[in-house]
Amino acid sequence: MLVLDSRPGRGHEESAAVLGAIIGAARESVWITNSYFAPKSSLTRLLGDAAVRGVDVRLLLPARSDVPIVRHAGHGFFAGLLRAGVAIFEYDASILHAKSVVVDDYVSVVGSTNMDYRSFHWNAECNVVVLSDGVAASMRATFENDLVGSCRVTKDAWRARPLRHKTGDRLARLLAPLL
């Protein structure tokens, strides 16, 4: 186990580096559940690169949010992620507030960090990295169970969304560094 603890002014770069190393080292799967997804471009590149090299990359994100602008900012990254082969699911069974990562059925990360600028630059966050087949199996089962209450975002459906939604996504993406 490894505890990643960040506070304003310390620990954020280390937490981001650990997450980046975990995703960068993935060989089989990267499954992420996150409630506020308004990522830095470097994270979307890591995810896209993993998918391109054949890793099963899945994002489970909320279908509704208490902060709609953050959801739209995340939507601004969907087209590129879908093109790279990342599978995106939106959880609609209830409000999603989980934050977890499961990689290669061995590495699990659970904690408070969202995939947004705030969590990686300003917020006090704490995450636990666990290297365990058993914990990863449990996390994977939970992820698979949550997919039951989710809808997969397809390339065709994404391209067909209304112009108003596309415009809102593009504008919100520009604001991602402030969210």
N, C-alpha and C positions, 0 to 999 in steps of 0.2 A: 504494500500500500504506500501511496505517496499523497500527502496533503498539499494542495495548491491553494495558498492563501494570499489574497492580494488586498491591498488597501490603497486609497488615493496616494499616489506617489511611489508605490513600491509593489513589486510582485506581478504586475500586469504583463510585462514583456516575457517573464519566465513562464507564466501560465499559458500565454499564446504560443510560446516556443514548444512547450510540452505537447499541447494539442496539435500543433503543426507537425511535430515529429511523429506522433502517433498516427495521424492521417497519412503522412508521407511514407510511413513504413508499412501501411496496410497492404496485404497481398490478396485477401479474399473478400472482406466486407467492411464497410463503414456505415453503421446505422445510427442516425442522430435524431433525437427527439428534442425539440426546442420551442419555447413559447414566444420568444421575441427574436425573429430572424431578420436582421438588417445588417448583413455582414460586411466586413472589409473585402475589397477585391482580392486580396491575397488568400483569404479563406475560400472564396468561390473558385479561384484558380486551383488550389490544393484539391478541392472536391472534384472539380472537373478533370484534373490530371489523373486522379485516382480512377475515376470512371473510364477514362480513355485507355488506361493500361489494364482494364478488365476487372477492376474491383467493383463489387456490388455496392454502390453508394445509394443510400436511401435517406431521405429527409422526411420526418413526420412533423408537420407544423400545424398551427391552429387554423381552422376554417373561419373562426371569428376571434376577435381580440378586443380587450378593453382599451387598447391603444391602436386604433385602426391605421394611423399613419405609419406605424412601424410595420404592420402587416403589408401595407402597400409598398413600403421601401423594400421589403424582402421580395415582393412580387417583381420588382424591377430587375432582379437577378435571375428569375426563373428561366427566361428564354435561353440564356447562355448555359445554365446548368442542364436544362433538358436537352439542348443540342449536344452536350458532352456525354450524355447518357445517364445523368443522375435521375433516379426515380424520386418524384416528389408526391407526397400524400398530404392531404389536409384533413385533420381530425375534426369531425363534426358531432361526435356523440355528446360532448360537453366542452366546457372551457379547458383548454390544454395549458398546463403550467409546468410541465415536467421539463427537466434538462438532463439529458443523458446521452452518452456515446458508447457504442459497443463495436469493437474492432476485432476482426479475425477470431471471434469466439473465444477470446482470451483477455483482452484489455477492455475494462469498463471505466467510464468516468461518470460520476454522479455529483451534482452539486447545485450551486445557485447561478452559475454563469450562463447568460444568454449569448447568442451569437450576434451581438450588436456592439457598437462602439462604446456605449456606456459601460458595459460589463468589462470590456478589455482596456478601458482607459481611466474610468473615474470611480466606478462602484467598488465597494468592499465585497469581495466574493470569496467563496470557499468551495473547493471541489476535492473529491477523493478519487484517485486513480487506483484501480484494483487490478492486479494481475492474477486471474483465477478463472479456470475453465468453468467451475460451478457457478460463480457469480455471473459470468458472461452468459451462461446458458439461461439463467433466471432472467437476466436483462433482455436477452433475445426473445424469450417466451413472452415477456410483457410487451415488447415492441410488436411482435406478431399479433398478439391479442388486441392491441390498440389499432392495428390496421383494419380490423373488422369494423370499427366505427369511423373509417376514413374513406375518402374518395381520392383516387389517383388523378393527378394532373397530367393530362396528355399534351403532346405538342400541338395536335390539331385543335383541341379545346382551348389551349392557351392562346393560339393565334386568333381564334374566333371570338375572344372576349370583346365586349363593347369598347368602342373608341374612348369613352369616358373613363373606363377602368384602365385602359392602357396609358392614357395621359396622366391619370392620377399616380399610377405606378412609376412612370418616368420622373415625374416631379418629386415624388416622395423619395425615390432612390437618390436624387441629388441632395436631399436633406439627411440621408443616412448618417453622415459623420456627426450630426447634431443630436441624433436620437439615442 
